[in-house]
Amino acid sequence: MSLRWTPTGLRKRQTRSRKQSVRTEGRLQSMINVRIFTIAAVLAALPLSAEIRTEARNSSQILVVDAPAGSSAARDANFYLKTFDVKPFAGKHFGASIRMRCADIGKPTFRFGGVKFQIKVTGKDGKMHYYEPVEIPVGTKEFIRVELDEVLPDDAVEGVFRIGLQCCSGRAEFELDSLQYGMFRYPADPEAKPLTEPQKRELGQIETRLREKLAVPFRNPEATRKDCLNRIRKQNPDGSFADVDYNNRDRGSWAALKHFGYLNLLARYRTLHGTLPELDDALRKGVEFWVQKRPVNSNWWNNEMAVPERMAQILLLSGEEVFPPASPLRKQALEVCLQAVQRPRYTGNNRVFIASNIFYRGLLARNIDVMRDAAAVLTEEIRPAPLDVSKSKDIFGGIRADGSYQLHGPQIQFGNYGGEFFCRIAFWGDIWRGTKFALKPEQLEIMAQLAFDGFARVLHHGRMDLSAIGRQLGKDAALTRGRDYCIRNFRIFAKLDPARADEYRRAEEEKFSGARWFWNSDYLTCRRDRFFASFRANSVRTRPLEDNINGDNSLGRYFSDGACLIYRTGDEYDGVTLCWDWTRLPGTTLPATPVLDEKTCAERGIKISGGLPAFTSFGLPARRLGTTAFVGGVSDGNLAAAVYSQDIDGVKAKKAVFFDTDAVIELGTEIKSISPYEVATTVNVCRARGPVRTAENLVWHDGIAYLGENLHARQTRFSGDSRTMVRAAKPQKMEMELFELTVPHGKKIKDGSYAVMIVPGVNFESAKNLRNDRILMNSGNIQAVRFADGTIGAVFHTPGRLGGFVTDSPGVFLIRKDAVYAADPTQELKQMTLNGKTVNLPQGTDTLAGSTVRIEMP
């Protein structure tokens, strides 16, 4: 029968790492050096109860775990436990599988509950690690083989299989004789078929283009030649390099990958300038070292994405003279490339990355079927994000209806996964042009929408907005993401899609203005001739900025809690992320939550994914989704308004931001705090440039005027460390002179507020003539301003009236005499009645709900 699977995602605790895969029946035989453990001999040791029993069926021993709905057993852990010798697999890639089926499995009462085929591994220090398949049958399913694989800890001393049900009702049956475990082996590709002459020519063309694209010219070829000769001299006889730490286990920046960096240098030089004495031997020895040692890392990204890609690129660049098609070493190197395997947990850019690696492998093996399948998977991801996946799972993501790109849950990811997706589609589109693999018109149309509604909107003066990047907000993140992910690929797509070439050039040159609310991502951008601004929030529908992956963004907890960045030249925030006080971020209203240093993190046992010690942390659990529903925005394409109802770490607030043609107005009201720490609204923190000048209710700095009451400005040196943003970065202490502007609220506040108008692009003398007179209301019911053209921007937290405008529902609005632009921040309403006129709102959970609708007014 056809089986449907429900993803359960990656499960984590401070001392738990669970990660894994499920494949179809029968594939494990080719993946694992099988060790079959017959359990019948130890069945007498099984802890039987009313809910757990064994049955003999057709010479097989079946473990039956039955937990009736409503019974006490449905609230307990009902496991068969069996130890196994884990020491031979310490630090190795381990695999296990079992046949099972289930019936009427209910929703677990515990987050990590459900059907269990799990191993518990204990290290020498007593720390326990739990691993299980990323997908396990739920509901009612017939027999299927479920499988897990994982790189086990180096110090593993004890292993236990845990099989049964945990905190859920239903019936699960496990075929105990089918349990298999051993060293994991990746599946082989099907045998290659003979190629036709046209296929040979096309594959040769693709390989030539790849080699040209991968062989990036050196700035100083002579210096590179000397570097290559030096690397060759320093290579060890076994092919390793003395300065590479092959025992390193860092998940985020695995030192062993440096080995491929050296080989890539040699291969690129050979492609561009010809061989050198002993260069070809150095390449062969380096590849042989890797295929013999097969280093592995606990992060699947390194094993299944980085390593296969790097190995394939070295083979391509080196050519068949170095690695002849029939040579055993080439065959072994291609076996390393087999580590790229599609798994159910891979979605979005992760799926594209794996498909890219598989295409490389198919090309090197001249296996046209593998290439076709890989290309089909790669281009299949040029589509709207699948919505049949829980948004709390890391596998949720893809292109959203509002033009954003998400991954690791519903969070904006233009600068990492989205940027890499954009790059890879452009890369392969360029390689495949004019071939049977070429991108189709409908795929180019989707990429154009992502480019113009997404990437172009987050670009300012060649830099990507920090709020849009995602993880790894390091020193040059905005500049490199803007250049490498936006501008470079706009040029490629202009070539691939000539009909839209002018639009791509306009995007590259930033020749457009206006505002856009990304309703699927709780994010807004506003571009003007004199400035660029962005606003980022989160809600029960979106994930806050992730701060729990490999130690990156370790203090980024609050960066999506109403952050509002203001740019003029584009470099205002260059490098500041390393020095920011991450409880005083532009636009936010936050408590001064204490930051834990490396020593304190170690004392409290705070670790990042993979078990490595945290460098710094707030010591608070990461949020999978936001906590409030009334978060949204409205825009007519030019003006915009947004609202963020905040409830985080003891601080509540109603925050609204309005984006005019010449100013940004920030309002906050009903600020309440039970936090023991000082609370402040931060208007801006950016690079200090020039003097800070003040007048009554006015602060001016670097061409930007800030108008409001109780403004506290200072310009001082801030310090930080590069490892705050990227845990695997080299230790680098940073100091920077920053300008900081805040509105202090104090402790235990009950009804705080603020109102600030920000006007970029003015000198101090002109700023003194400005008036903060556009604010109409800043109450718990209504927050409203009058824009420069007379349009009223308003957030109604409750039904109400403002002048001649009446709404029967909360919402966010742009109000004009002839029309109203409206949006529902909760994304739950079907209709609104405005000035007596009933309006149908955009529908579609996770698609159009929350977007703007225009209503003509009589």
N, C-alpha and C positions, 0 to 999 in steps of 0.2 A: 504494500500500500504506500501511497505518497505520504511523507511525513512533513509536518510543519514544526519549526523550532522557534522558541521564544528566547531571544538573547537575555542573559542575566548579567552580563557586563563584568568589569573588573571590580573585585571586592577588596577593600583594604581596611586595615586597622593599624595602629602604631606598630604592633608586633606581628602583623599578619600580611602576607603577600599572597594573593591568589590569582593565578593567571594560566591560560590554557586554551584548549581548542577541542572542537568536535569534528569528526569527519565521517564519511559514510562507511557502511559495513564492509569489512574485508581489507581496507587500505592499510591497517596497522601492520599486517604481516610484512609489508615491504618497508615499513618505517622503523621497526624495532628489531634488534637482534633478540628474538623472542625467547623469554624464559617463562614457561607455563608452570604455574604453581597450582597443583591439585590440592584442594582444600578438604576433600572428603575425609582425609585421615584425621583432621583436627576438628571435625564438626562436633565432637562430643564436648569440646571446650566452649562451644557457642553459648553465650548467656541467654538462654531462652526465657521468654515471658509470654504473656497472653497476646502480645502484639508481634513477637518475633518468633519465627519457626523455620524449619527447613523441610523441603519435600523432595522426594526422588521422582524424577520424571524422565523417562526414556534414557536411563543411565546417567542423567545429569542431576547434580545437587542444586536445588533452587533455594535461595534465601528469600523468604517472604517477610516483609515488614508491613504490618497492617495497623494503621492508626485511625480508628473511626472518628468521623467528625463529632466534635463535642466531648470526646473522651479526654482523660488526663494525658493519655499517650500522645495526643496531637499537640500537646504543649511541651513535650519532652524531647530529648535526643534519644532516638532508638537506633543504635549503631551495632553492627558487627565490627569488632576490632581485631586486627591481625598485624603483628609486627613482621617486619622483613629487614634483611640486612641492607642498610642504606649506604654503608661505607664505600663499597665499590663505585658508587655513583656520585660521591661527594665532588662538587665542582663540575659535574658533568651534566649533559643534556639527557634527562631521564624521561621515559614515556611509560604509560600504563593504560590499560583499557579493560572493559568488561561489558558483557551483553546484559541488557536490562530492559524492562518495560514497566509501565505504571498505569494506574487507573484512578481517576477522581482525585488527583492531587490538588489540595486546597491552597489558598494563599497562606504563606508562612506568617506566624505571629512574631517572628524574629527576623531582623533584616538579613542575616546570613543563613536563614533556614531554607528548607526545601529538600528535594531528593539529593542524597549525598553519595558521590563516589569521590572520595577525598583522601589525600595523604597528608599526614602530619609529620613534619621533619623537625627534629630537635638538634640544635647545635651544641658544641662543647660548652658554651656559656649558659646553656639552659633555655635559650631563646627558641620559641616555637614558630614554625612557618607552616602555613596551610595552603595547599594547592588543590584545585579542582577544575573540571572543564568549565569553559566560559559559557557553554550551553548544556543544559540538562533538560530532558523531556519534562513537560508539565501537562496537567490535565490528564488525558488518557492517550497513551501511545503504545504501539506494538513493539516487539523486541528490536532493539537497535544497539549497536556497539558505541558506547561513549568513551571518549579518549581524552587524556590530558598529557601535556608534556611541559617540562620546566627545567631550567638550569638550577640545580640544587646548590645549597650553600657549601662552601669549601670545607666547613667544619662539621658537616652533618655526621651524627653518630647514631641516631635512632630514627627509624621510620615506622609509621603505623598506617595501615589502610583503615579508613572509617567509611563504612558502607551502610546505608539505611535511609531513614527519614529524620529530619530535625525540625521540630516546632511546626509541623504541618500535618494535616489529615490526608488520608488516602492510602493507597496500596502500591508498593513497589516490589518488584521481583528481580533478583539478580542471579544470573547463571554463574555460580561460583567456580565451576570448572573452566569457565572461559576467561578468568582473570589472567592477564598477561602483563609483564613488566620487564624493563631492561633498558639498554642504551637506545636512545631515540635515533631514528634514521629518517631522513626526509624522503618523500616518494620520488621515484624516477619519472622522467618524461616518457611518453610513448615513443616508439622507434620512429626515426625520421624516414619519410618517403622520398623517393628519387625526385629531384627537381626538374622541371621543364627548362628549356633554354630561356624563355622570357622571365621565369622566376629567378634563374641564376643572375640574369642581368639586373633585375630589380633589386635583389638582395645585395648585389655588388654595389649598386648605386647608393643604397641605404647605408651600407658599411662605410663607403667613402665619405658620405656626408657626416656620419657620426665621428669618424676619425678627424675630419676637418674641424668639427665643432668642439671636440674634446681636446684637441691639441692647441690650447690657448697659447699664443706667442709669448715669449719671455721678453721682459723689458730690456734685459742686458744678457744676451746670449753667451757672451764670453764669461761673465761671472757665473752663469748657470752651468757652463761646461766645467768650470773649476769645482763648483759645488757637486756636480755629478761624479767627477773623478774622486773627490774627497769621500763621498758616500760609498763608492765602490771599494776604496781602500779600507774603510772602517767597517765594512760588512764582515760579520763573523763567518767562519767556514761553513756553518750550518745554514747560512742564509738569513739569519736574524741580524738585528742592528743593536749595537751596544747601548744606545741611549733610548731604547724603547722598553718600557716597563710592561712586559707581557703578562705579568701577574696582577696588574691593576684591575680593579673591579668596579671602577666608577661607572655608574649607569649613564650619566649625562654627557660625559666627555671621556670615553674609553681610550686610555693611552695606547692600547695595542693597535688602534687604527692608524697610528703614526707610521707603522710598518708599510701600509698601503700608500701613504703620502710619499714616502721615499721611492717606492717602486713606480708610482705615477710620475714622479719627477723624471726618473730615468726613461720611462716609456715615452713621455711627451718629448723629451729631448731627442730621442731616437727618431720619432716621427717627423720632427721639424728640421733637424740638423744632421741626421744620420747617426750611425753607431759610434761608439768609443771603445778603446781597448777594454776588454772584459765586461763591457756593459751588458751584452746579451747574456753572459753567464750569470751576472749579478741578478738580472731579472728572473732567470730560471731558478737560481738558488733561493731567491726571495719567495717565489711562488711555491716552490717545493717545501720550504720551511713551513709555510702556512698550511698546506694541504696535509702535511704529516702531523703537525701539532694540533691543528683545528682549535684554536682558542675560542672560548665562548664567554658570553657576558649574561648577567641576569636580566638585562633589558633586551626584549625581543627585537627592538628597533635595530640594535647593533648587529644581532645575529642574522636577521632575515631581510633587513633593508640595506644597512651600510656595507656589510661585508660582501654580499653578492654583487652589489653595484660596483664597488671598487675593484673586485676581482675581474668582473666582466670588462670594465673599462681598461684595465691593464692588458688583458688579452687582445682587445681591439686595437689599442695603441701600439702594442708590441708587434702585432702581425704574425702571420704564419711562418715567417722565417725563424722567429724565436720559439714559437709554440706550434709546430707542424700539426695539421689536423689529426693524424693518426698516432701522435705521440702519447704515451701513457700519462705524462705530466699534464698535457692539455685536458685529457679526460678527467684526471683528478681535480684539476682546477674547475672544470665545469660541474663536478660533483659539489664543490663548495657553492657554486652558483645555484644549486638546487635548494639551498637554504631559503630562497625566496619562494614562499608557498602561500597561496591565498587561503585565508582562514575566515570563518564566519564573523569574527570580531573586527575585521578590517572593513572600514567604510571610508568614503570620501577620499582625501588625499592619501591616506594610508593604503587604501586599495589601489589607487593609481600608482603609488610608489612600487608596490609589489609587482603590479602588472608591467611596469617599466622594466624592472629587473628580469622578469620572465621573458620579455621581448628581447632584451639583450642576449639572454641565454639561448633562446630559440635561434636568433641570428647567428651566433657563434657556432651552434650545432647544425646550422642549415636545416632547421626543422620548421617547415612552413606552417604546420598545424599548430605548433606551440606559439608561433608568432601571431597567427590569426586569432587564437583564443585570447592571448594577452592583449592584443590591440582592441578586441571587442570589449574586454573588461575595462580597459583604460578609458575608452570613449564612452562606455555606458555611464560613467560617473559624471558626464556632462549632462546633467539632469537636475530637476529639483530634488532636494534632500528627501529621502524616504521618511515618512512620518509614522510608520508602524513600529517605531523603536522608542522605548521609554526615554524621556528627556533627561532623566537623572543618570543615564548611562554614558560612559565615555565614547561609545560607538555612535552616538547620535551626532549627525552633522551633514554638511554639504551645502549646496547653493540654496538660499532661502528666497521666498517670494519678494522680499523687500530689497534684494540686491546684495545682501550680506553673505558672508561665508562663515560657517560654524563648524566646530568639531570639539570633541570632548564635552558634549552636551551643548545646549543652546546658548553659546557664548560667541561673540564676534572674534574671528581669527584671521583678519586680513594679512597680518604680518608674519604668521608662521605657517599653519596648515593651508590657509587660503592662498597665501602668497606662493607656497610651493606647488599647490595645485595649479594655479595660474601659470607658473613657470613651466611645469611639466607638460601641460597641454600645449603651450606655445612651442616648447622644445620639440615634442614629437610631431606636432602639426607642421613645423618647419622641415623636419627630417622626412616626413612622409609626403610632402607636397608632390603632386603629379604621379603618385603611385596608387596602387589599389588600397592602401591603408589611409589615404588622405582624408582629412576631416570633411564631413558632409556639411552642406549649407545650413541645415537646421542646427548642427552643433556649433558652427561659427556664430550663428545668431544668438544662441544661449551664452556663449563666451562674450559676445559684444554687450549683452545686457549686464553680465557680471562686471565687465570692464567699465561701462559708462554709468551704471546705477550704483556700482560698488567701489571699485578701486580708484576711479577718477575722483570720487567724492571725498576720499580720505587723504588726498595728496595736496600739499601746499609748499610751494617753492622747492619742489623736488624731494620733499621729505614726507614720510607717512605719519599721520597723526598718532601720537603715542597711545591714545586710548583705543585705537583700532588694532594694534599690533598683536596683543595676546601675551604670550610668554616671552621671556628673555629680553627684557627692556634694558639692554646694556648701553654702553657709552654711545655707540654710533648706530643704534637700532633704527631710529627714524630715517637717517640718511641712507643706510644700506637697503632698508626695505623699500623706500621710495624709488631708489635707483634700480635695484635688482628685480623687484617684484612688480613695479608699476611701469616705469618709463621704458625699460629694456623690452618688456613684453608688449607694450603698446606698439612699438616699432615692428615687432615680429607679426603681430596680428594685422597690422596695416598692410603688410605684404601678403599675408594669407587671405585677407578679406578686402580686396581692392575697392569694393563698393562702399566700404565704411572707412576707407583710409583717411579721409578728411576728418571724420569724427575722432579717430584715434589720434591724429595730430593735434586736434583741439584739446583732447584729454591730456596729452603729454605737455602741451604748452599752457594748460590750466586756463584756457580762454572761455570761461563760463563762470557765472555766479549764481547764487541761490542757496536754499536750505533744503535739507532732506532728513526726514525722520525715518529711521529703520525700525519699523514696528515689531519685527520678529526678534530684534536684538537689543531693544531699549537703548538706542544710540542715535545721535543726531550730529550732523555736520552743517556748517554755515560758511559759505565762501563769499567774500566781498572784495572789492578792488583794494581796500586798505587793510583788510585783516581776514583771518580764518579762525573759526571757533568750533569747538566740539563739546558734546555733553554725553556722558555715559552713566547709565543707571542699571538696576537689575530688579527683577520681580519674581513672583512665584512661577513665571513662565520662562525665565532666563537664568543662566548661571552667572554668578559674579566672576570676576577675573580669577582664573585658577592660580592657586598659590601653593599647590601640593604635589607638583610633578617634578621629580628629580631635584628638588630644592630650588628650582627657578622661581623668581618672583616671590621669594620667601616672605617679604613684607608687603606684598601686593593686595592684601586682604581688602582694603577699602578703595581701591582704584576705580571701582565701578559703582560707588555709592554717591552718585551725584557729582562726579568730577567734571569740571568745566575748564577747558584749556583755551587760552587766548594767544594767537600768534599774529605777529606782523611780518617779521623777516623770515620766519620759519625755524630759526635756530634758537629760539628763546629757551627751549628745554633740552638742548643738546648736552648730554652728560649729567644732567641734574638728577636722574633717577638713582644714581649711585650715592647721592648726598642728601636727597630729600628726607625730611622727617615724614615718614609714611603715615602719620596720624594728622598731618597738616598738608593736605593735598588740595590743589586749586579747585574751588567749587564745593568742597565737602564740609559737613558739620559733624565733627567726630570727637570722641573722647581721646585723651592722651594715653592710650593703652601702652603699658610698658613693653619695651622691646627686650627680649631675652638674648644675651650674648651666647657665643659658642660654648663657653664653660657651663653656663646655666642650662642650656639645651642638653648638654651631655649629662649633667646631674639629674635632670628630670626625665632622661631617656627619650627625648624628642628626636625622632629620626625622620629622614625623608624616604620616599619610595625606594625600595631596594635595601633598606636597613642602614644606610649610611647616616652618620650623625649630622644633624642640622647645623648650618653655620649661624643662623639667626632666625628668630621666630617670635610671633606674638603668643605662641603656646595655645592657640585657640583652634578648634576643629574647622576644617575647610567646609565651605558651604557648597552643596550640590545645586541648589536653587536659591533664589532670593526669598524674602519673608513676607513681602507685601504685594497686593494685587493692583492697587491704584497707581500705576506707572505707565505713562504714555506720552504721546506728542501729536501735534497737528502741524501741517505745513501746506501752503498753497504753492510751493515751489520757490517762493521768495522769502516771505516771512515765516516764522515758526515759533511755537511755544511747546514747552515740555514740563512734565510734572513727575516728581519722585517722592512717594510717601515712604519715609524712612523708618525702619525699626531695626537697629543693629547695635549689639553690645551695650544695651541699656540706654540708648539715645534714640528718641523719636523726633521726627520733624516733618513738616509739610514744605517741600522745596519746589519752587517753580523757576524756570528760566525762559526768558523771552529774547528772540533774536531779531533785532531791527536791522535796517539797512546800514546804520551808522553806529550801532551800540548793542551791547548785551546787558540785559537787566536781570539781576538775580534777586529773588525774594525767598524769604524763609519765615515761617511762623509756627506757633504751637510747638516750639522746641522744648522737649522735656527730657530730663536725664535722671536715671537712678544709678548711673555709673559713678564710682568713687573718684574718677579722674576729671581733670579740667576739660571742659568742652569749648571748642571754638569753631567758628566758620572761617575757612581759609578762602580768601578771594583770589590770591595768586601767590605762587612761589616759582620764580624763574631766575635766569641768569641776571646778575646785577650788571647794569650798563649805564654809567653816568649817574648823576646825582638823583636823590629822592627829594622832591619839592612838595610842599604842603601849603594849604590855605584852609579856611573853615570848611569842614566836611569835604575836603578834597585832598587826594594824594595823587601825585604825578610821577611817573617813572618811565623812561625809555619810550616816550611817545604815546603813552597810554594814560588816560585820566580815569580815576576811580572816584565816584561821588557817592557819599553815604555818611551815616553817623557812626561814631565809635570805631573808626578805622585806626588800626594800630600797625604802623609800618616800621620795618627795620631792614638794614642791609648788613649782613655779617657773613662770616665764613662757616660753611657747613662741611662736614666730613662724612666719609663712608667707605665702603669696600666693594669691589667688583663682584664678590661672591654673594652679595645680597640679591643681585638680579640673576646671576648664572652661577649656581653652586660649583660647577666644575671649572670656573674661570681661575686663572692664576691670581693668587693674592695680590691685590693692588689697592693701596690706600689712596683715597681721592679726597681732595679739598677743593672747594669752589665757593666763590663769593656769590651769594644769592640775595635776591630781593624777596621779602616776605610781607604779605599784607593780610591781616586777620581781623575778625570781629570776635573778641573774647566774650564768652557767655558765663564762665565760671563752673562751679560744681552744683549738683543737685538742683538744676534749674527747673522751673515749672512752666514758664510761658515766655521763652526767649524768641527773638525775632531779628531779622536783618533785612536791609533793602539797599542794594548797591547797583549803580549804573556804571558800566564800563564803556569808555569811548576811546577806541584806538585811533591812532593817526592824527593826534593833535599836539601842538606845543603847549607849554605851561601857560603862556599868556592867554591863548585861546581857551584853555581849559578853565581858567578863572571866570570866564563868561558863561560857562555851561550851567544849566539848572537841572537838578534831579526832579523834574516835574512831570514825568510820564507815568508815574505810579498812581493808579486809581484806587486800588484796594489791596491789602495784605492781611487778610483775616483767615481764620480757620475754615470759613465757608467759601470765600472767593479770594483769589489772587489775580490781579488784573493790571494791565498797563495800556496806555494809548500809544501806538506806534507813530512814527513821524508823519506817515501819510493819513493818519486819522483812524486806521484800523484798530480795533480793540482786540487785544489778546487776553484770554481769560481762562483760568482754571476754576471750575466749579466743583468743590469737594462734596457739595450737597445740591439738590435741586434748588433753584433760586432765580433771582432777578438782578440784572445790572442795567440800570437805565431802562431802555425800551426792550431789552432782550430778556426772554424768559425761557428757562429749560426745565423739563420735568425730571431730568436725570443728571447725575454728576457727569462731567466730561471736560474736555479741553477744546477751546474754540478760537477761531479768528472771525471777528464779527465786523461786517460792513453793512452799509445801507441796503445794497442789492443782493448780498449773498452771505452765507455763513459757511465756514469750513469747520467740520466737527469730527471728533474721534472719541472713541470709548476707551479710556485707559484700562479698564478691567478686561476688555475683550470678551465680555459675556453678554452684553445687551444686543438685542435684535432690532430694537427701534428706540428712537428718541422723539419727543414732541418739543419742537422749538417754535416759540411764538405761535402756538396753536397748530402748527403744521407737523404731522407725523412723518418721520423720516426713517427709511430702512437703512440700517447700517451694514457695512461690509461684513460678510460672514466667512466662516472657514477657520476653525481652530488651527493655529500654526501656519495659516496661509495669509488671508486678507483681513481677518479680524484685527481691529486696532488701527487700520489704515484710515486715511482721511477721506471724507466724503464732502462734496460741495452741494449746498442746498440753496436754490434760488429763493429770494425773499421778495414778496410783493411790495 
